[in-house]
Amino acid sequence: MSPASALFLVFAFIAVVLLLEGIFVYWNSSKSPEVRRVEQRLGATSAGGYAQSNSQVAQAPQLLKQRMMSQSPRLHQFLLKLPRAQQLDRLLQQSGTSSTVMQLLTLCLLCGVTLLLLGLLLRWPWWATVFAAAALTVFPVIWLMYKRNKRLHLIEAQLPEAMDLISRALRAGHAFPSALAMVGAESQEPIAGEFKLTSDEIGFGISIDHALGSLATRVASPDMRYFVMAVIIQRETGGNLAELLAKLSELVRERFVLFAKVRALAAEGKLSAWILTCLPFCVAGAIHFVNPKYLAVLFTDPTGIRLVMGAIGMLIVGIFVMWRIIDIRV
């Protein structure tokens, strides 16, 4: 082997080693699990988070990153100007989803356009195509609202145990931030993640009042607001916080018992609402399956189309009225 070839192999070996080292350094500094965990903790504050006055904003330390509504900075700045983008970002955070607002809007648009093209391809009536496309467009948002409500109910059920744990920790001599960290470490999800995030915010230098305000914003529950207000008022006026949280935990448990009784009494109304809502569609489907031509006039004749639209409108009004009747707040 000539000296030039040997020198070339040596430099090639060094270049490959440096390339691999550079790839490892880049991955370790931007894509490693530790970096992702820190970014998740720093970027957990919602873009539509805790509402503060101008004086509070001036005094509060800006240590936390805003949640990005899009991977592109330009799209993020554009979405910040939209009137409902911050509410969508808050909905994503409250539902426990890691998606961004841009991803949600893209999914909604994709669903609507897909069903619109499918309706045009299958030659559905124009009103049915538009109605189905609009319904599928808002379906991801409705699904997120369902996930948020389910997650909030689970947090409300876990909150009394969390307050009891904080009360016991305070009686044992721990500080309040340490008690929050204990809830984040020893409780179950999803309440453990919320309290861990609050503890991290306090550890990053955010005041306890602002961190608890962000917690009440992320968890839009009356019980969580009671907890936050009790802690903030106790910090201003003084008193036994452990005893206060113990009594509040007992009050929340009694509220759940009362809510269970109300839910049992309203079960008959909910069943009636489901039956009356689904019955027209089930009957129409059965008639169409037995005799397809029997209902064809409703979708071909202009008078039939108007009757169908009127029936759908009255059905929507009936669903709203029944929903208001059975929606009993405790």
C-alpha positions as CSV (number, residue, x, y, z in Angstrom):
1,M,0.0,0.0,0.0
2,S,1.3,3.4,-1.0
3,P,1.8,6.1,1.6
4,A,-0.9,8.2,-0.1
5,S,-3.4,5.4,0.3
6,A,-2.5,4.8,3.9
7,L,-2.8,8.6,4.6
8,F,-6.2,8.6,2.8
9,L,-7.5,5.7,5.0
10,V,-6.3,7.4,8.2
11,F,-8.1,10.7,7.3
12,A,-11.2,8.8,6.2
13,F,-11.3,6.9,9.5
14,I,-10.9,10.2,11.4
15,A,-13.7,11.8,9.3
16,V,-16.1,8.9,10.0
17,V,-15.3,9.0,13.8
18,L,-15.9,12.8,13.9
19,L,-19.1,12.4,11.9
20,L,-20.4,9.8,14.3
21,E,-19.3,12.0,17.2
22,G,-21.1,15.0,15.8
23,I,-24.3,13.0,15.2
24,F,-24.2,11.7,18.8
25,V,-23.6,15.2,20.2
26,Y,-26.4,16.7,18.1
27,W,-28.8,13.9,19.2
28,N,-27.7,14.2,22.9
29,S,-28.2,17.9,22.9
30,S,-31.6,18.1,21.0
31,K,-33.3,14.7,20.8
32,S,-32.3,12.8,24.0
33,P,-34.9,11.7,26.5
34,E,-33.4,14.2,29.1
35,V,-33.7,17.1,26.7
36,R,-37.3,16.1,25.7
37,R,-38.3,15.9,29.4
38,V,-36.8,19.3,30.1
39,E,-38.5,20.8,27.0
40,Q,-41.8,19.3,28.1
41,R,-41.5,20.7,31.6
42,L,-40.5,24.1,30.3
43,G,-43.1,24.3,27.5
44,A,-46.0,23.1,29.6
45,T,-47.4,26.6,30.2
46,S,-50.4,27.2,27.8
47,A,-50.4,30.0,25.4
48,G,-53.8,30.9,26.8
49,G,-52.8,30.2,30.3
50,Y,-53.3,31.9,33.7
51,A,-54.9,35.3,33.1
52,Q,-53.0,38.0,34.9
53,S,-53.3,41.7,35.2
54,N,-50.6,44.0,33.7
55,S,-49.0,44.6,37.0
56,Q,-48.8,40.9,37.7
57,V,-47.3,40.2,34.3
58,A,-44.7,42.9,34.9
59,Q,-43.8,41.4,38.3
60,A,-44.0,37.7,37.4
61,P,-40.7,36.2,36.2
62,Q,-40.8,35.0,32.6
63,L,-39.1,31.7,33.2
64,L,-41.4,29.3,31.4
65,K,-41.6,28.9,27.6
66,Q,-44.9,29.3,25.8
67,R,-46.5,26.3,24.3
68,M,-45.9,26.3,20.5
69,M,-49.1,26.2,18.5
70,S,-47.1,25.1,15.4
71,Q,-43.6,23.9,14.7
72,S,-43.2,26.9,12.4
73,P,-42.5,30.2,14.2
74,R,-44.4,32.1,11.5
75,L,-47.5,29.9,11.8
76,H,-47.2,30.2,15.6
77,Q,-47.3,34.0,15.4
78,F,-50.2,33.8,12.9
79,L,-52.2,31.4,15.1
80,L,-51.7,33.7,18.1
81,K,-53.7,36.4,16.3
82,L,-56.7,34.1,15.8
83,P,-59.5,34.7,18.3
84,R,-60.1,31.1,19.4
85,A,-56.6,29.6,19.0
86,Q,-55.7,30.0,22.6
87,Q,-58.9,28.2,23.7
88,L,-58.0,25.4,21.3
89,D,-54.6,25.2,22.8
90,R,-56.1,25.1,26.3
91,L,-58.5,22.4,25.2
92,L,-55.5,20.3,23.9
93,Q,-53.7,20.7,27.2
94,Q,-56.8,20.0,29.3
95,S,-57.4,16.8,27.3
96,G,-53.9,15.5,27.9
97,T,-53.0,15.6,24.2
98,S,-49.5,16.4,23.0
99,S,-50.7,17.7,19.6
100,T,-50.4,21.3,18.6
101,V,-53.2,23.6,17.4
102,M,-51.9,23.5,13.9
103,Q,-52.0,19.7,13.9
104,L,-55.6,19.9,15.2
105,L,-56.7,22.4,12.5
106,T,-55.0,20.3,9.8
107,L,-56.8,17.2,11.0
108,C,-60.2,19.0,11.0
109,L,-59.6,20.4,7.5
110,L,-58.5,17.0,6.2
111,C,-61.6,15.3,7.6
112,G,-63.9,17.8,6.1
113,V,-62.3,17.8,2.6
114,T,-62.1,14.0,2.6
115,L,-65.8,13.6,3.2
116,L,-66.7,16.4,0.8
117,L,-64.8,14.7,-2.0
118,L,-66.4,11.4,-1.0
119,G,-69.8,12.9,-1.2
120,L,-69.1,14.4,-4.6
121,L,-67.7,11.1,-5.8
122,L,-70.7,9.1,-4.6
123,R,-73.1,11.9,-5.9
124,W,-74.8,12.5,-2.6
125,P,-77.3,15.4,-2.3
126,W,-75.5,18.7,-1.9
127,W,-77.1,19.4,1.4
128,A,-76.2,16.0,2.8
129,T,-72.6,16.4,1.6
130,V,-72.2,19.8,3.2
131,F,-73.8,18.7,6.4
132,A,-71.7,15.5,6.7
133,A,-68.5,17.4,5.8
134,A,-69.2,20.1,8.4
135,A,-70.0,17.4,11.1
136,L,-66.8,15.5,10.4
137,T,-64.8,18.8,10.4
138,V,-65.8,19.5,14.0
139,F,-65.6,15.9,15.1
140,P,-61.9,16.1,16.3
141,V,-62.8,19.1,18.5
142,I,-65.8,17.2,19.9
143,W,-63.6,14.2,20.6
144,L,-61.1,16.4,22.4
145,M,-63.9,17.9,24.5
146,Y,-65.0,14.3,25.4
147,K,-61.5,13.4,26.4
148,R,-61.2,16.6,28.4
149,N,-64.4,16.0,30.3
150,K,-63.4,12.4,31.0
151,R,-60.0,13.5,32.2
152,L,-61.4,16.2,34.4
153,H,-63.9,13.8,36.0
154,L,-61.0,11.5,36.8
155,I,-59.0,14.4,38.3
156,E,-61.9,15.4,40.4
157,A,-62.2,11.8,41.7
158,Q,-58.5,11.8,42.6
159,L,-58.5,15.3,44.2
160,P,-59.7,14.3,47.7
161,E,-56.9,11.7,48.1
162,A,-54.4,14.3,46.9
163,M,-55.6,16.9,49.4
164,D,-55.4,14.2,52.2
165,L,-51.8,13.5,51.1
166,I,-50.9,17.1,51.2
167,S,-52.6,17.5,54.6
168,R,-50.6,14.5,56.0
169,A,-47.4,15.8,54.6
170,L,-47.9,19.2,56.2
171,R,-48.7,17.6,59.5
172,A,-45.4,15.7,59.2
173,G,-43.5,18.9,58.8
174,H,-43.0,19.1,55.0
175,A,-43.2,22.5,53.2
176,F,-46.1,23.1,50.9
177,P,-44.0,22.8,47.6
178,S,-42.6,19.5,48.9
179,A,-46.1,18.3,49.6
180,L,-47.1,19.1,46.0
181,A,-44.0,17.2,44.8
182,M,-45.1,14.2,46.9
183,V,-48.5,14.2,45.2
184,G,-46.8,14.3,41.8
185,A,-44.5,11.4,42.8
186,E,-46.9,9.1,44.7
187,S,-50.4,9.7,43.1
188,Q,-51.7,8.2,39.9
189,E,-52.2,10.0,36.5
190,P,-53.6,12.3,35.5
191,I,-53.6,14.3,38.7
192,A,-49.9,13.3,39.4
193,G,-48.8,15.1,36.2
194,E,-50.7,18.3,37.0
195,F,-49.3,18.6,40.5
196,K,-45.8,17.6,39.3
197,L,-46.0,20.4,36.8
198,T,-47.1,22.9,39.5
199,S,-44.2,21.7,41.7
200,D,-41.7,22.2,38.8
201,E,-43.0,25.7,38.1
202,I,-42.4,26.6,41.7
203,G,-39.0,25.1,41.5
204,F,-38.2,27.1,38.4
205,G,-38.9,30.3,40.4
206,I,-42.6,31.0,39.7
207,S,-44.5,32.2,42.8
208,I,-46.9,29.8,44.5
209,D,-49.9,32.0,43.7
210,H,-49.1,32.1,39.9
211,A,-48.3,28.3,39.8
212,L,-51.6,27.5,41.6
213,G,-53.4,29.9,39.2
214,S,-52.0,28.0,36.2
215,L,-53.1,24.8,37.9
216,A,-56.7,26.1,38.2
217,T,-56.6,27.2,34.5
218,R,-55.4,23.8,33.3
219,V,-57.8,21.9,35.4
220,A,-61.1,23.7,34.9
221,S,-62.9,22.1,37.9
222,P,-64.8,23.8,40.7
223,D,-63.1,21.5,43.3
224,M,-59.7,22.4,42.0
225,R,-60.6,26.1,42.2
226,Y,-61.7,25.6,45.8
227,F,-58.4,24.0,46.6
228,V,-56.4,26.9,44.9
229,M,-58.5,29.6,46.6
230,A,-58.2,27.9,50.0
231,V,-54.4,27.8,49.7
232,I,-54.0,31.3,48.5
233,I,-56.3,32.8,51.1
234,Q,-54.6,30.8,53.9
235,R,-51.2,32.1,52.7
236,E,-52.5,35.7,53.0
237,T,-54.4,35.3,56.3
238,G,-52.7,32.5,58.0
239,G,-54.1,29.4,59.8
240,N,-53.8,25.7,59.8
241,L,-53.6,24.7,56.2
242,A,-53.5,20.9,57.0
243,E,-56.8,21.1,58.8
244,L,-58.3,23.3,56.1
245,L,-57.4,20.8,53.4
246,A,-58.7,17.9,55.4
247,K,-62.1,19.6,55.8
248,L,-62.2,20.5,52.1
249,S,-61.4,16.9,51.2
250,E,-64.3,15.7,53.3
251,L,-66.6,18.4,51.6
252,V,-65.6,17.2,48.1
253,R,-66.3,13.6,49.0
254,E,-69.8,14.5,50.2
255,R,-70.3,16.5,47.0
256,F,-69.4,13.4,45.0
257,V,-72.0,11.3,47.0
258,L,-74.7,13.9,46.3
259,F,-73.7,14.0,42.6
260,A,-74.0,10.2,42.4
261,K,-77.5,10.4,43.8
262,V,-78.5,13.1,41.3
263,R,-76.9,11.1,38.5
264,A,-78.9,8.0,39.5
265,L,-82.2,10.1,39.5
266,A,-81.4,11.6,36.1
267,A,-80.5,8.2,34.5
268,E,-84.1,7.7,33.4
269,G,-84.2,11.1,31.6
270,K,-80.9,10.4,29.9
271,L,-82.1,7.0,28.7
272,S,-85.3,8.6,27.3
273,A,-83.2,11.3,25.6
274,W,-81.0,8.7,23.9
275,I,-84.0,6.6,22.8
276,L,-85.9,9.6,21.4
277,T,-82.8,10.8,19.6
278,C,-81.9,7.5,18.0
279,L,-85.4,6.2,17.2
280,P,-86.0,8.3,14.1
281,F,-82.7,7.2,12.5
282,C,-83.3,3.6,13.4
283,V,-86.8,3.5,12.0
284,A,-85.7,5.3,8.8
285,G,-82.8,2.8,8.4
286,A,-85.1,-0.2,8.9
287,I,-87.7,1.1,6.4
288,H,-85.0,1.9,3.9
289,F,-83.6,-1.7,4.3
290,V,-87.0,-3.3,3.9
291,N,-88.3,-1.0,1.1
292,P,-85.7,1.4,-0.4
293,K,-88.2,3.2,-2.6
294,Y,-90.6,4.1,0.2
295,L,-88.5,6.9,1.6
296,A,-86.9,7.9,-1.7
297,V,-89.4,10.7,-2.2
298,L,-88.1,12.5,0.9
299,F,-84.7,12.9,-0.8
300,T,-85.8,13.6,-4.4
301,D,-88.9,15.8,-4.1
302,P,-88.3,19.4,-3.0
303,T,-91.1,19.2,-0.5
304,G,-89.6,16.0,0.9
305,I,-86.2,17.7,1.3
306,R,-87.8,20.6,3.2
307,L,-89.7,18.2,5.4
308,V,-86.4,16.4,6.2
309,M,-84.6,19.6,7.0
310,G,-87.5,20.8,9.2
311,A,-87.4,17.4,11.1
312,I,-83.7,17.7,11.6
313,G,-84.1,21.2,12.9
314,M,-86.8,20.2,15.4
315,L,-84.7,17.2,16.4
316,I,-81.8,19.5,17.2
317,V,-84.0,21.7,19.3
318,G,-85.4,18.7,21.1
319,I,-81.9,17.4,21.8
320,F,-80.9,20.8,23.2
321,V,-84.0,21.0,25.5
322,M,-83.6,17.5,26.8
323,W,-79.9,18.1,27.4
324,R,-80.7,21.2,29.4
325,I,-83.3,19.2,31.5
326,I,-80.9,16.4,32.4
327,D,-77.8,18.6,32.9
328,I,-78.1,19.0,36.7
329,R,-75.2,20.8,38.4
330,V,-74.2,20.0,41.9
